Amino acid sequence: MTPKSGIRFSDKVMRTQNAMSDMPVSPRAYLQSLSRWRPIEIIFWLATLLPFWLFPNYLSLASQIAVAALFALSLDLILGYAGVVSLGHAAFFGVGAYTAGLFTKFVWGEVFTGLIAAAIMAALVGYASSFIIARFRHLTLIMITLGLGLILHEVANSASWLTGGSDGLQGVSVWKVAGLFRFDLYGTTAYGYALGVLFVMFLMARRLVNSPFGLALRGIRENFVRMPAIGADSRAHIRKIYTISAAMAGIAGAVIAQTTQTVSLETLSFERSADVLVMLVFGGAGRLYGGIVGAAIFLVARDQFSGIAPQYWYFWIGILLVVVVMFLPNGILGGLSKITARWSRK
């Protein structure tokens, strides 16, 4: 074989390989590749156990991070995957918190039953409001979600005979988890419980987004109008994911009520809705781990900044937010994925 023919042969091989790499992948194979667990994910979840040994004095903060991560994950389902922007997502968090608190106080003190009750109540509120949410987009949608959140906040404040109003719901006393582990001041049980609930909900969310339904949500996010042309009812899909997201946010609220054994109006506040949105911006929306990473960064930064200047910690959070948006518009995980992609090409 002459060198010239050898060059031609190698060119043909390269063109064939490139053509094979450009061949479309079937949706089933694509979803299977997304569902496959990667070593870095296993390492990440094993690392969440380290606070039990390395940071035993910060387990209360770790439990708050786990709850905030679950709350951010619930928002990511509608914002990152379906493109539904919400400034009132704390409404479902607060509904779940008050439901769990009232259920524990007047009905039954078992924690898992309280989670189910909170999920059902938050899902009902989410389903009822989803018919309004599915009809609007963009700025109108932002104002509607903000208004719904403010309405529920005022309802809880007015019903002080039931919720405690501005004084908060008192007398919440939950039983031991599985009849064995009591919630203590050190936060050991609280973190283990919150982490376990987060992991179970993460598995459900991971299965959901890596399914045909999850692909349809991505399509709705990119083009709401054209998706019905391929058989995906955009409004029906948004109602479903909004209800699921509300239930997950309600579970997060229930966990915070059970671990702190109190519920305040702050669970329904606009500040909580804004904070969880900032967490998603930090970590990266549309990425399952974005909310978890963003929650950890936000709460650790808040803890450190409030120790430096208690009155001005929001100032430093604002600076951090501006820096992330300017240099990492897709969040920290988005920036890391770009860096990884560049290194893999070299």
VEXBADO-817130 format. One record per residue: y, z, x of N, C-alpha, C in turn. Coordinates in steps of 0.05 Angstrom, whole numbers, plus 5000, padded with zeros to 4 digits. Last residue first. Layout:
YZXYZXYZX...
This chain:
536454994820536754954849533954944863535355124769535754834775535854784805535355664768532755524764532955234771540655794774538855854796536255704793542455644723543555504747541655554771539755994690539255704687540255554712541956484706539156434710538456134709547156404687546656444716543756384723546256364632547356144647546856164677544256874622542456644618543556394632548757194633546357214650544456974647552057034590552856984618550456994637549057224548549656944550550456864578549257774558546657634559547057334561554757854550553557904576550857764579557857314511556857584516555557614543560156824511557656854497556357124502564556884545564956844516562456864499566057184595563357154584563657114554571557184605569757084626566857044617574057354557575257144574573257024593570757744536571257504520572357284538570858134577568358004569568857744554576358264577575058154601572458004594576958474526578558234534577258104558573658924529573058714510574458454518576259234568573559134573572858904554580959344539581059194564578359074571578759644497580159394492580359224516576860094524574959914510576159644504581760294539579960194560577760024548583660444488585260264506583460134527580160814470580160554457581760344474581561264498579161134506578960854493585961604494586461324499583961174506584862134488586662014468586761714471581462274532580462294505582162144484580362014590582762044573581862044544575162144611577562104628580162154613571862184568571862404587574362384605572461694545573561924530573562174548569861384583572761354580573961594565564461544575565761584601568861574599563461424522562961694532564461744558564660874521566261064505565961344515560660684554563460654562565160844547556260814522556460934549559360924559557360494478557260784475557460934502557459964500559660074485559660374484552459904524554859884540557160014526548959974480548760154503551360144520550659554447550859834438550760024461549259104479552059164472552459444463543659144479545159174504548059244499542859074424541859304438543359354463545158574413546158814400545259074414541958244446544858264449546058514437536758164436537458384453540458424457537057714403535957964393536658204410542657334397540657414416539557684408547057254365544957054365542757104385552057514410550957474383548957244384552457954462551957674456550657634429554558454480551858364487551358074483560058444462559258524489556558414496559458284409561058124427560358184456556558714388555358454389556858264408560459114394557859134408556558864410564258944358564958944386562358964403561559044311562158764317562858744347561359594312558759444315559259154321566859704306565459784331562859624334567959534254569259394277567759454303564859894225564359604222565559454246567460364240564660324247563860024245572560284218572160304247569360264256571760294164572260034176571860054206566560764144569260684153569360404164562061014129562860794113565560674122561461434164559261244163560060994147565761754153565961574176563761374176564562114115565661864106565961664129558162394137561062394133562062124124552562804135553662534130556562554124547563134174550063134160550962844156543463124211543163294187545863344174542662794254544962974255544963174232537962544237538062664264540362854267539062364186536862544190537062684217543462024193543662254175541462454180541361644228543661804237543962054219537461424194536661554219538961734229540561194153538661414147537961564172543060784182544661004171542961244164538560464192540060574214541760814205537260324139535360494155536760614179541660014127541260264112539260444127540759574161543159744166542860014151536259384135536059474162538359654170538459234085536359434086536059554114542058834102543059084089540959304090538458454121540358574140541458834128536058314073534458424095536258574114540458094046539058324035537358464056541657674079543657874075542358134064537157354075537657484101539757704098537657204020535257344031535957494056542556944017542057184000539657344011541656524052543656734059543256984042537856234023537156354049539056574058540856083979538556253975537756384001544755754005545556003991543256193986541555334026543155504043543855774030535255124019537455214002539155414017532554614052533254894056535654964039531554064050529954244033530454534037535053754075532353754086530653974073539753834047538653554048535853554059541354354056539854294031538654014031544354284106541654394105540154344079549554114102547453914104544654024102552854564097552854364076550454184078552454874144551754994118551354774096550754804205551854624184550854724157549655254237550855014249552054834228547355624202549655704218551155464230543255324182545355394164547855484180539955304228541055064217543355114198538655844232540255714254541455454244535655894185538156044188539855924210531255574198533055484176535755634178528955884237530055624245531955524223527356324205529356364226530556104235523456064174525856174161528056224181519655964214521055734201523555834186521056474263519456364242520956124231523756844295522056644307520056524287526257194261527956984273526256774286521757524247523357384227524857144239519857764293518057584278519657414258524458054305523457854324521557654310524758414262526858214266525957984284520058704272520358554247522458344250521258924322518858754319519058584294525659234308525959004326523658814324523359624276525159434264525659184282520459884317519059764294520759554280524560054351522559864361521059734338527560404318528760164329526659964338523760804310524660644287525960384297523360994363520960884349521760714325528561174373527460954389525060824375528861594336530661364333529661124349524861934357524761834329526461584326526762034408524061924404523761794377531662264396531562014411528861884407530162724367531962524355531762264370527163014403525862904380527562684367531463124439528863014448527462874425536263384430535963104423533362974431537563914435537363754459537063454454537164154386539864104396539763924421531863824349533064044363535863964374527363704298529863614310531263854323520463814311522963904298525363784313514363524301516663524319519163594303510363554261509863664288512463704304510463264214509663544212509363684239512762784225509862794223508763074222518263164241517262894241514162914244519863704196518963604222517863324220524863564146522463684156521863584184532063654142529663494142527263644153537363814106535363944123532763794121543963834091541763644095539763774115548564124080545964224070543664024073553863654064552663884078550063954066557663094071555363204057553963414074564863174079562163084087559963214071570063264068568663474082565863394091571662834037572562844065571163064081565862873995568562754001569162764031561063043978562563223994565263124002558162723943558162653972559562863990558962973893556362893902556162853932564163103887562263293875559363223884566962673907566662903925564563103914567762113896565562263885564862503903571761903929572462003902570262183890568961743973571061943976571762073949565761353953564461593964566561813967569760983937567861093917566661353928571960853986573561003967571861123945567660584009568860814023570360984003567060153974564960363976565960613990571859883985571259983958569160203959571359734039573359924031572960044004567059364034566759604050568859814043569458974003567159113993566659374008573558794038574258924013571859084002570558564079572258794085572958944060568058154051566458364063568058614070572757854038570957964017569258194028574857714088576457884070574658014048570757384106571557614122573057814104570756974068568457144071569157404086575656734079575156854053572857044054574656534131576656744127576256884100567856324123570156354141572056584132565656224055565356204084568056274097561956373995564356334010563756324040557256493968559056283957561456213974554556913989553456643993555256423983557357363971557557283999556656994003555857403918558657343924558857233952550557513924551257283907554157213911550457973954549757723967550457483950551158433924553558313936552958043949545858533909547858493889550358353900543458593960542558373943544658323921545959063978546258813993545558573976544159433941547059383943547559113957538659393952539659333925542659273926538559554006537759283999538759203971540060094000541859904015541159614009535560273972538260293960540160103974531360174008531360053981534160053969532860474053532560184056532660054028532760994032535260884042535060574044527261044020529261063999531860944008525160994072524460794052526460804029527261454097527861184107527360964086524961854066527861814065528661544076519661794083520361744055523361704051520361964135519661694130520161614101521762524130523662334142522962044134521762964074520162814094521762574103524263254034525263274062523763124082526463073971524163093989525163074017531163203936528663103927526363173947536063393956535363453928532563373921536463274011537563514001536463593974534162774018533063004033533963264021537462473985534562483980533262723993542362534011541962633984539062663976541162274060542062554059541662674032539561764045537661934059538462224057544361604020541861604005539861794018548061634062548361804039545761824023545861234096546261504106546461704082545860764064543360874075543561164083551360724057549660754034546960874043552960644111553760884096552060934072550760144121550060374138550660634124553359844082550459884079549460114097558559874102557959954075555060014071558959654152558559944151557960044122560459144144557559194146556959494145565258884138564659124121561759194122566158424162567758644171567358894154562057884179562458114162564158324176560057214177561757414190562357634170554456874183555957014163557457244176550856584214553656514216555356644194545556694220546356544196549256474196545356934272543356734264544156574239549657274280548757114302546856884293550357494227552557374242551557184263545457674207547157514190549357374206543057924251541457754234543257574217546958254272546358014286544757814269546758704239549058524236548458254250541958924258542158834230544458644226543359044310541258844305541358744277547059444301547959194313545958974308543459834283545659744266546759474275540359904328539159814304541259704284544360094363542959854370541559734345545660584339547660364340546460094346540860854348541760804321543760574320540860854405538660734390539460664362545461144415545360874424543160724409544061644395546261494382546261204390540161774432539361734404541561584388543261824478541261614477540361554448546162284465547562024468545561794466541762624467543362604442544962344442540262594520538462484499539862454472542562774566543962564551542262444529539363104595541763224583543363024566535362784616534662964593537163094580534762284647537262374635536762564611529562204666531762174684534362294673525962314623525562444649528062434667527862054578526462304574526162454601530061564597531861794592530462054588525461204600526361354624528261584618524260894557523061154558524061324581526560404566527860584545526560854544523160154600525460284612526860464591519659904566518660134581520960294593523059504548522259714529521059954543523659204596525959314582525159554564518559044608519859224626522259364612517758694565516058924568517359134586521658314578521858464553520158714554519858094625522358244626522758404600515157824610514958074626517558234625515257624541515857574569515757834584511357414486512757634500512957564530512556874444511056974466512657194481515856644407514556894399513057024423517456164430519456374426518156644421512755884429513955944455516056164453512055844374510155994390511256064417516255504362516355774352514355954367514555034388517055154396517155454387509854924362509654994390512255124399512054814311510155024314509955114343515454374320516554624312514654864316513754004380513254064352514454334345518453694422516453904419516153964389519453024444520153244425517753434423519752864513518452834487519053074469521752944562523752894541522452864514517352984594518953234590520953204568515752454593514052664580515552914575519852214621519452144593517752344579519052464671521552514656521252444626514052244683514352534680516852604664515451704686513551784667513752084662519051704729520051624702518151714680515651874769517852044762518951974734512151434771511151694764513351884755515651024786514351014760513251284751517051204836519151184816517951174788512151144861513251414858515451424837511750584861509750744847510851024842516150434893516050354865514050524849514450654941516950754928516950684899509950344950509650634947512050754933512049844957510449894933510050194928514649955006516249874983514749924957510450085040512450295033514050225008504249815013506649795030508650015022497650005017500050005000502550005018
